[in-house]
Amino acid sequence: MAAGLVISAPASGVGKTTLTLALARAWRNRGLNVQCFKSGPDYIDPAFHAAATGRVSVNVDSWAMDRGTIAHLVGRGTDADVVLAEGSMGLFDGVAARGVSGTGATADIAEMLGWPVLLVIDPSGQAQTAAAIAAGLRDYRAGVQLAGVVLNRVASPRHEDLVRRALNDAGIAVFGALPRHAEISLPKRHLGLVQAEEQAEIGKLIDEAARFVAEHVDLDAVLRSAASWSPQPAANGMNVTPPGQRIALARDAAFSFVYPHMLEAWRAAGAEISTFSPLADEAPDASADVCWLPGGYPELHAGKIAANARFRSGLCAFADTRPVHGECGGYMVLGTALTDADGIRHEMTGLLGLETSFAKRRMHLGYRLASLAAPMPGHQAGARLRGHEFHYSTILAQPDTPLAVVHDATGAVIAETGSRRGLATGTFFHLIAEDR
């Protein structure tokens, strides 16, 4: 029987990911099997979880997924000793309108699974007020149980003592306090953390985080606070139709944002996945019956993509006879041109008329519900798809036939409709699940 725990915080940037990785590696070093999950749509953190545990981590999302899907995904923790769900943003932060089984808040997952919450609190610039924040989070929602607190970035022993005393007076357990430690800071860029696969020293960084946390946190007390948990059999699985029988998947530093649960669902449905690297000037597998270009960082590699003639010609030849779909960055590469942050315009593949620019950045962030006006690989016209959009590109032109009517989480129609032309389709959102 596994021990389940949710790691959350009052806000983003407090240290949830670092603590999750450190706990996972520290317990793994003790011989325990640790399974991680990510609550919410962040597609970067699961790769860090896998680096820490040696096990694939997947996203669970109450806005986009029903309870059966979440139960199916969490069921992979059956053989683990410890199961950790890392939250996103603050504990109760979600969208205003309820989705399939919740608002996307970490608290939804904690309540659904019955796992207590380990709070990471950064008391910088405050002392006793940190206890008031923790007590408020503890009491805000009856179905969410607080296990205790780990303090992060405490300034001094005196500072730690003030905060500890206030938390003890509030009846909240303090499992440890972490001084500032630059050696375990994860590097960031405009879409979040620099990806795990791009960091050659990620294993050493996680080892140092595990050592540091084990020195300052009572790992045994944290483990005792977790809920004994045995997953219930899921009523259904992912219910995903793969985009084809043999899928050519772009996969490298420019095309890396792929939800692990989607790839697993495709394989479980019998599909084969063949990867290729546009940055290495590779073309999609000629034996594939569909090509999928995920999101990533094409804006950082636009010059190289534009110069890779074998990739561009191979993709265009593929699209003459078989479907090609792009998500976010992949959609941009299917377009006519991409202007990078320095204002340099790079020709892309021209399969769609989309033209985008990073010269004037504007953040696009949020859940998306799309009603398809035409088919796309794996989904028929009329299908309702739930996904998430996060990018800084500006649309200069989107002249092709819209692929879908797309709403944000409030129900408002947005301009990022996706496009279709011939056998090429693209969307700005990353697909998470189809409405049943």
C-alpha positions as CSV (number, residue, x, y, z in Angstrom):
1,M,0.0,0.0,0.0
2,A,1.4,3.4,-1.0
3,A,1.7,6.6,1.0
4,G,0.1,9.5,-0.9
5,L,1.0,13.2,-0.4
6,V,0.3,16.4,-2.4
7,I,3.0,19.1,-2.4
8,S,1.6,22.6,-2.8
9,A,2.2,26.2,-1.7
10,P,0.4,29.6,-1.4
11,A,1.7,30.7,-4.8
12,S,4.1,29.9,-7.7
13,G,7.8,30.3,-7.3
14,V,8.0,29.1,-3.7
15,G,10.0,25.9,-4.3
16,K,7.4,23.1,-4.9
17,T,9.4,21.5,-7.7
18,T,12.7,21.6,-5.9
19,L,11.2,20.0,-2.7
20,T,9.3,17.4,-4.8
21,L,12.5,16.3,-6.6
22,A,14.5,16.3,-3.4
23,L,12.0,14.2,-1.4
24,A,11.6,11.8,-4.3
25,R,15.4,11.3,-4.7
26,A,16.0,11.1,-0.9
27,W,13.4,8.4,-0.5
28,R,14.6,6.6,-3.6
29,N,18.1,6.7,-2.1
30,R,16.6,4.9,0.9
31,G,15.4,2.1,-1.4
32,L,11.8,3.2,-1.7
33,N,9.9,3.2,-5.0
34,V,8.6,6.7,-5.6
35,Q,5.9,7.7,-8.2
36,C,5.3,11.4,-9.0
37,F,2.5,13.2,-10.7
38,K,1.9,16.8,-11.8
39,S,-1.4,18.5,-11.0
40,G,-2.3,20.8,-13.8
41,P,-1.2,21.3,-17.3
42,D,2.5,22.0,-16.9
43,Y,4.3,19.8,-19.4
44,I,7.9,20.5,-18.2
45,D,7.9,19.2,-14.6
46,P,7.1,15.5,-15.3
47,A,10.5,15.1,-17.0
48,F,12.2,16.4,-13.8
49,H,10.1,13.9,-11.8
50,A,11.3,11.1,-14.1
51,A,14.9,12.2,-13.6
52,A,14.5,12.0,-9.8
53,T,12.6,8.8,-9.6
54,G,13.4,6.7,-12.7
55,R,9.7,6.4,-13.3
56,V,7.5,8.2,-15.9
57,S,5.4,11.0,-14.4
58,V,2.2,12.2,-15.9
59,N,-0.2,15.1,-15.5
60,V,-3.6,14.9,-13.8
61,D,-5.9,17.8,-14.4
62,S,-9.4,18.3,-12.9
63,W,-10.4,20.9,-15.5
64,A,-9.6,18.7,-18.5
65,M,-10.0,15.2,-17.2
66,D,-12.9,13.3,-15.6
67,R,-12.5,11.2,-12.4
68,G,-12.2,8.0,-14.3
69,T,-9.2,9.3,-16.4
70,I,-7.5,10.6,-13.3
71,A,-8.0,7.3,-11.4
72,H,-6.6,5.5,-14.4
73,L,-3.5,7.6,-14.6
74,V,-2.9,7.6,-10.8
75,G,-3.2,3.8,-10.9
76,R,0.4,3.6,-12.0
77,G,1.3,4.3,-8.4
78,T,0.0,0.8,-7.3
79,D,3.5,-0.7,-7.0
80,A,5.1,2.4,-5.4
81,D,5.9,3.0,-1.8
82,V,5.4,6.7,-1.9
83,V,3.3,8.7,-4.4
84,L,3.8,12.5,-4.7
85,A,1.6,14.9,-6.6
86,E,3.2,18.2,-7.2
87,G,0.8,21.1,-7.4
88,S,0.7,24.1,-9.7
89,M,0.4,27.8,-8.6
90,G,-1.2,28.1,-5.2
91,L,-3.2,25.3,-3.5
92,F,-6.6,26.7,-4.4
93,D,-5.8,28.5,-7.7
94,G,-7.8,27.4,-10.7
95,V,-10.1,28.9,-13.2
96,A,-13.4,30.6,-12.4
97,A,-15.7,28.2,-14.2
98,R,-15.7,24.5,-13.3
99,G,-14.4,22.1,-15.9
100,V,-14.9,18.3,-16.2
101,S,-14.3,17.5,-12.5
102,G,-13.0,20.7,-11.0
103,T,-11.4,24.1,-11.7
104,G,-7.9,22.7,-12.3
105,A,-6.8,23.6,-8.7
106,T,-4.4,21.4,-6.9
107,A,-6.9,21.2,-4.0
108,D,-9.3,19.3,-6.4
109,I,-6.7,16.5,-6.7
110,A,-5.9,16.4,-3.0
111,E,-9.6,16.1,-2.1
112,M,-10.3,13.6,-4.9
113,L,-7.5,11.3,-3.9
114,G,-7.8,11.9,-0.1
115,W,-4.1,12.8,0.2
116,P,-3.0,15.4,2.7
117,V,-1.1,18.5,1.6
118,L,2.5,19.3,2.4
119,L,2.8,23.1,2.2
120,V,6.0,24.8,1.1
121,I,6.0,28.3,2.7
122,D,8.5,31.0,1.8
123,P,8.4,33.4,4.8
124,S,10.8,36.0,3.2
125,G,9.8,39.4,4.3
126,Q,7.5,38.2,7.1
127,A,7.5,36.1,10.2
128,Q,4.3,35.2,12.2
129,T,2.2,36.2,9.1
130,A,3.4,33.0,7.5
131,A,1.5,31.0,10.1
132,A,-1.7,33.0,9.3
133,I,-1.3,32.1,5.7
134,A,-0.8,28.5,6.5
135,A,-3.8,28.4,8.8
136,G,-5.9,30.1,6.2
137,L,-5.0,27.5,3.6
138,R,-5.7,24.7,6.2
139,D,-9.2,26.0,7.0
140,Y,-10.3,27.2,3.5
141,R,-11.9,24.0,2.2
142,A,-13.2,21.3,4.5
143,G,-12.3,18.4,2.2
144,V,-8.6,19.3,2.0
145,Q,-6.4,18.1,4.8
146,L,-3.1,19.8,5.7
147,A,-0.2,17.5,6.7
148,G,2.2,20.2,7.7
149,V,4.7,22.7,6.4
150,V,8.3,22.9,5.1
151,L,9.7,26.4,5.3
152,N,11.9,27.5,2.4
153,R,14.5,30.3,2.2
154,V,14.5,31.2,5.9
155,A,16.9,34.1,6.5
156,S,18.4,33.2,9.9
157,P,17.9,30.9,13.0
158,R,16.0,33.8,14.7
159,H,13.7,34.1,11.7
160,E,13.1,30.4,11.7
161,D,12.3,30.4,15.4
162,L,9.7,33.2,15.0
163,V,7.9,31.4,12.2
164,R,8.1,28.0,13.9
165,R,6.6,29.3,17.2
166,A,3.7,30.9,15.3
167,L,3.0,27.7,13.3
168,N,3.2,25.6,16.5
169,D,0.7,27.9,18.2
170,A,-1.6,27.5,15.2
171,G,-1.3,23.7,15.6
172,I,0.5,23.2,12.3
173,A,3.4,20.8,12.1
174,V,6.7,22.1,10.8
175,F,8.8,19.3,9.2
176,G,11.8,21.4,8.5
177,A,13.3,24.7,7.4
178,L,15.5,25.3,4.4
179,P,18.1,28.1,4.4
180,R,18.8,29.8,1.1
181,H,20.9,27.5,-1.1
182,A,21.8,28.7,-4.6
183,E,23.3,25.4,-5.6
184,I,19.8,23.8,-5.9
185,S,18.2,26.5,-7.9
186,L,16.7,25.3,-11.2
187,P,17.4,27.5,-14.2
188,K,14.5,29.2,-15.9
189,R,13.5,30.9,-19.2
190,H,10.4,32.4,-20.7
191,L,8.1,29.3,-20.6
192,G,9.3,28.1,-17.2
193,L,12.1,25.9,-16.2
194,V,14.9,24.9,-18.6
195,Q,13.9,21.4,-19.6
196,A,15.4,18.4,-17.7
197,E,16.7,16.9,-20.9
198,E,18.7,20.0,-21.7
199,Q,20.5,20.0,-18.4
200,A,23.5,17.7,-18.4
201,E,24.1,18.1,-14.7
202,I,20.4,17.6,-13.7
203,G,21.3,14.4,-11.8
204,K,23.9,16.1,-9.7
205,L,21.6,19.0,-9.0
206,I,18.8,16.6,-7.8
207,D,21.3,14.7,-5.7
208,E,22.5,17.9,-4.0
209,A,18.8,19.0,-3.4
210,A,18.1,15.6,-1.8
211,R,21.2,15.9,0.4
212,F,20.3,19.4,1.5
213,V,16.7,18.6,2.2
214,A,17.5,15.4,4.1
215,E,19.8,17.5,6.3
216,H,17.1,20.0,7.1
217,V,13.8,18.2,6.9
218,D,12.5,15.2,9.0
219,L,11.9,12.8,6.1
220,D,10.4,10.1,8.4
221,A,7.9,12.6,9.9
222,V,6.9,13.7,6.4
223,L,6.4,10.1,5.3
224,R,4.3,9.4,8.4
225,S,2.0,12.3,7.5
226,A,1.1,10.8,4.1
227,A,-2.1,8.9,3.7
228,S,-2.1,5.2,3.3
229,W,-3.6,4.7,-0.2
230,S,-4.6,1.9,-2.4
231,P,-5.9,3.0,-5.8
232,Q,-9.4,2.0,-6.8
233,P,-9.9,0.3,-10.2
234,A,-10.7,2.9,-12.8
235,A,-14.1,2.6,-14.4
236,N,-12.5,3.6,-17.7
237,G,-9.2,4.5,-19.2
238,M,-8.1,7.4,-21.4
239,N,-10.5,6.6,-24.2
240,V,-8.1,8.2,-26.7
241,T,-8.1,7.5,-30.5
242,P,-4.5,7.9,-31.7
243,P,-4.0,10.1,-34.7
244,G,-2.8,7.2,-36.8
245,Q,-1.5,3.6,-36.7
246,R,2.1,4.7,-37.2
247,I,2.9,8.2,-36.0
248,A,6.0,10.2,-37.0
249,L,6.7,12.4,-34.0
250,A,9.1,15.4,-34.1
251,R,11.2,15.2,-31.0
252,D,14.2,17.3,-30.0
253,A,15.0,20.6,-28.2
254,A,12.7,22.6,-30.5
255,F,9.8,20.1,-30.3
256,S,9.6,18.7,-26.8
257,F,6.3,19.6,-25.2
258,V,4.5,16.3,-25.3
259,Y,2.2,15.2,-22.5
260,P,3.4,11.7,-21.5
261,H,-0.1,10.5,-20.9
262,M,-1.0,11.2,-24.5
263,L,1.9,9.2,-25.9
264,E,1.1,6.3,-23.5
265,A,-2.6,6.4,-24.6
266,W,-1.6,6.3,-28.3
267,R,0.6,3.3,-27.6
268,A,-2.0,1.6,-25.5
269,A,-4.5,1.9,-28.4
270,G,-2.0,0.1,-30.6
271,A,-0.2,2.9,-32.3
272,E,3.5,2.9,-33.1
273,I,5.6,6.1,-32.6
274,S,8.6,6.8,-34.7
275,T,10.6,9.9,-33.6
276,F,12.6,12.2,-35.8
277,S,14.6,15.4,-35.2
278,P,14.0,18.5,-37.4
279,L,17.0,20.2,-35.8
280,A,19.1,17.3,-37.1
281,D,17.6,17.9,-40.5
282,E,15.6,14.6,-40.4
283,A,12.4,14.1,-42.3
284,P,9.4,12.2,-41.0
285,D,9.4,8.4,-41.4
286,A,8.1,7.7,-44.9
287,S,6.3,4.6,-43.6
288,A,4.2,6.6,-41.1
289,D,0.6,7.5,-41.9
290,V,0.5,10.7,-39.8
291,C,3.1,13.3,-38.7
292,W,2.7,15.2,-35.4
293,L,4.8,18.3,-34.5
294,P,4.5,19.1,-30.8
295,G,5.3,22.4,-29.2
296,G,8.6,23.5,-27.8
297,Y,11.0,26.3,-28.6
298,P,11.1,26.8,-32.3
299,E,11.7,30.5,-31.7
300,L,15.1,29.7,-30.2
301,H,16.1,27.6,-33.3
302,A,14.2,29.3,-36.1
303,G,17.3,29.9,-38.2
304,K,18.4,26.3,-38.1
305,I,14.8,25.1,-38.9
306,A,14.7,27.5,-41.8
307,A,18.0,26.2,-43.1
308,N,17.3,22.5,-42.8
309,A,16.1,21.8,-46.3
310,R,15.8,18.0,-45.9
311,F,13.4,18.4,-43.0
312,R,11.3,21.1,-44.8
313,S,11.1,19.3,-48.1
314,G,10.5,15.9,-46.5
315,L,7.7,17.3,-44.4
316,C,6.1,19.0,-47.4
317,A,6.3,15.8,-49.4
318,F,4.7,13.9,-46.5
319,A,1.9,16.4,-46.3
320,D,1.0,15.8,-50.0
321,T,-0.5,12.5,-49.2
322,R,-0.9,12.2,-45.4
323,P,-2.0,14.3,-42.4
324,V,0.4,16.6,-40.6
325,H,-0.6,18.3,-37.3
326,G,1.2,20.9,-35.2
327,E,0.6,22.1,-31.7
328,C,1.7,25.6,-30.6
329,G,5.4,25.7,-31.7
330,G,4.7,22.9,-34.1
331,Y,1.8,24.9,-35.5
332,M,4.2,27.9,-36.0
333,V,6.7,25.8,-37.9
334,L,3.9,24.6,-40.2
335,G,3.3,28.3,-41.0
336,T,4.8,30.6,-43.6
337,A,7.3,32.5,-41.4
338,L,8.4,33.0,-37.8
339,T,10.0,36.3,-36.6
340,D,12.4,35.7,-33.7
341,A,12.9,38.0,-30.7
342,D,15.6,39.9,-32.5
343,G,13.2,40.8,-35.3
344,I,14.7,38.4,-37.9
345,R,12.1,36.8,-40.1
346,H,12.7,33.1,-40.9
347,E,10.8,31.1,-43.5
348,M,9.1,28.1,-42.1
349,T,7.5,25.1,-44.0
350,G,4.6,27.0,-45.6
351,L,2.1,24.2,-45.2
352,L,-0.2,26.8,-43.5
353,G,-0.4,30.5,-44.0
354,L,0.2,31.3,-40.3
355,E,2.8,33.9,-39.6
356,T,4.0,34.6,-36.1
357,S,6.4,37.0,-34.3
358,F,8.3,37.0,-31.0
359,A,9.6,40.5,-31.7
360,K,6.6,41.9,-29.7
361,R,6.0,39.3,-27.1
362,R,2.6,38.9,-25.5
363,M,1.7,36.1,-23.1
364,H,-1.1,33.7,-24.1
365,L,-1.9,31.4,-21.2
366,G,-4.9,29.3,-20.1
367,Y,-7.2,26.4,-20.6
368,R,-8.9,25.9,-24.0
369,L,-12.0,24.2,-25.1
370,A,-12.2,23.6,-28.9
371,S,-15.1,22.5,-31.0
372,L,-13.7,21.1,-34.2
373,A,-15.2,22.6,-37.4
374,A,-13.3,20.0,-39.4
375,P,-11.4,16.7,-38.7
376,M,-7.9,16.6,-37.4
377,P,-5.8,13.5,-36.8
378,G,-7.5,11.3,-34.3
379,H,-10.6,13.5,-34.0
380,Q,-13.7,14.0,-36.1
381,A,-15.5,17.3,-36.9
382,G,-17.7,18.2,-33.9
383,A,-15.3,16.7,-31.3
384,R,-14.8,18.8,-28.2
385,L,-11.1,18.9,-27.2
386,R,-9.7,20.2,-23.9
387,G,-6.2,21.6,-23.8
388,H,-3.9,24.3,-22.6
389,E,-2.2,27.2,-24.4
390,F,1.0,28.9,-23.2
391,H,3.2,30.9,-25.5
392,Y,4.5,34.5,-26.2
393,S,4.1,34.7,-30.0
394,T,1.9,37.3,-31.7
395,I,-0.2,36.3,-34.8
396,L,0.7,38.4,-37.8
397,A,-1.5,36.4,-40.2
398,Q,-3.8,33.4,-39.8
399,P,-5.4,33.3,-43.3
400,D,-6.5,29.7,-43.6
401,T,-9.8,28.1,-42.8
402,P,-10.3,28.0,-39.0
403,L,-9.9,24.5,-37.6
404,A,-12.1,25.1,-34.5
405,V,-14.2,27.5,-32.5
406,V,-12.0,27.9,-29.4
407,H,-13.1,29.2,-26.0
408,D,-11.1,30.0,-22.9
409,A,-12.1,28.7,-19.5
410,T,-14.6,31.5,-19.0
411,G,-16.4,30.6,-22.2
412,A,-15.1,33.6,-24.2
413,V,-14.3,33.0,-27.8
414,I,-10.6,33.6,-28.6
415,A,-8.8,34.4,-31.8
416,E,-6.4,31.5,-31.8
417,T,-8.7,29.2,-33.8
418,G,-6.1,27.0,-35.3
419,S,-5.9,26.4,-39.1
420,R,-6.4,23.8,-41.8
421,R,-5.2,23.7,-45.4
422,G,-5.2,20.5,-47.4
423,L,-3.9,17.7,-45.1
424,A,-2.2,20.1,-42.7
425,T,-3.8,21.3,-39.4
426,G,-2.6,23.1,-36.4
427,T,-3.6,24.5,-33.0
428,F,-2.1,26.8,-30.5
429,F,-3.3,24.6,-27.6
430,H,-1.7,21.4,-26.4
431,L,-4.3,18.6,-26.4
432,I,-5.0,17.1,-22.9
433,A,-8.2,15.1,-23.3
434,E,-11.3,14.8,-25.4
435,D,-14.7,15.4,-23.9
436,R,-16.7,12.2,-23.6
